[in-house]
């Protein structure tokens, strides 16, 4: 998986979600949905995507950003894994 391990991806995604959404670490679980469990909205998705793009040096499409809030944290890990491989 590219230059990043699964653990590095998970830790970075978790940190960005915690910082952006002002939530506690325990809230971030692989099966948590961004919209319903973590209360992210479309603006949050854009901000999260920008931070992920900068950190990992990737490009997240508008389609991926638009669907991000409907996804789980695990979906986000998987997406970043695919984009960095």
C-alpha positions as CSV (number, residue, x, y, z in Angstrom):
1,X,0.0,0.0,0.0
2,X,2.1,2.9,-1.3
3,X,4.2,4.9,1.1
4,X,1.7,4.7,3.9
5,X,0.8,1.7,6.1
6,X,-2.8,1.0,7.1
7,X,-2.0,2.1,10.6
8,X,-0.6,5.5,9.4
9,X,-3.7,6.1,7.3
10,X,-6.0,5.2,10.1
11,X,-4.1,7.4,12.6
12,X,-4.0,10.4,10.2
13,X,-7.7,10.1,9.2
14,X,-8.7,9.8,12.8
15,X,-6.7,12.9,13.8
16,X,-8.2,14.9,11.0
17,X,-11.7,13.9,11.9
18,X,-11.2,14.6,15.6
19,X,-9.7,18.0,14.8
20,X,-12.2,19.0,12.1
21,X,-15.4,17.8,13.8
22,X,-14.3,18.7,17.4
23,X,-15.2,15.2,18.6
24,X,-13.5,12.9,21.1
25,X,-11.3,10.0,20.1
26,X,-13.8,7.4,21.2
27,X,-16.3,8.6,18.7
28,X,-14.2,7.6,15.8
29,X,-14.9,4.0,15.1
30,X,-14.6,2.2,11.7
31,X,-18.3,1.6,11.5
32,X,-19.3,5.2,12.4
33,X,-20.9,7.2,9.6
34,X,-19.6,10.7,9.1
35,X,-23.1,12.2,8.8
36,X,-25.2,10.4,11.3
37,X,-22.6,9.3,14.0
38,X,-20.0,12.1,13.7
39,X,-22.4,14.8,12.6
40,X,-20.3,15.9,9.6
41,X,-22.0,18.1,7.0
42,X,-21.0,18.8,3.4
43,X,-18.7,21.7,4.4
44,X,-16.9,19.4,6.9
45,X,-16.4,16.9,4.0
46,X,-14.7,19.6,1.9
47,X,-12.5,20.6,4.8
48,X,-11.6,17.0,5.6
49,X,-10.9,16.3,1.9
50,X,-8.5,19.3,1.7
51,X,-6.6,18.2,4.8
52,X,-6.4,14.6,3.5
53,X,-5.2,15.8,0.1
54,X,-2.5,18.0,1.6
55,X,-1.3,15.3,4.0
56,X,-1.2,12.4,1.6
57,X,-0.5,14.3,-1.6
58,X,-3.6,12.9,-3.4
59,X,-6.5,14.2,-5.3
60,X,-10.0,13.5,-4.0
61,X,-12.7,14.0,-6.7
62,X,-15.8,16.1,-6.2
63,X,-17.8,12.9,-6.5
64,X,-15.9,11.3,-3.6
65,X,-16.2,14.5,-1.5
66,X,-20.0,14.7,-2.2
67,X,-20.4,11.1,-1.0
68,X,-18.1,11.3,1.9
69,X,-20.6,12.3,4.6
70,X,-22.8,9.2,3.7
71,X,-19.8,6.9,4.2
72,X,-18.3,5.2,7.3
73,X,-14.9,5.9,8.7
74,X,-13.8,2.5,7.3
75,X,-14.9,3.7,3.8
76,X,-12.6,6.7,4.3
77,X,-9.7,4.6,5.3
78,X,-10.2,2.4,2.3
79,X,-10.5,5.4,-0.1
80,X,-7.3,6.9,1.1
81,X,-5.6,3.4,0.9
82,X,-6.7,3.2,-2.7
83,X,-5.6,6.7,-3.6
84,X,-2.2,6.3,-2.0
85,X,-1.4,2.9,-3.5
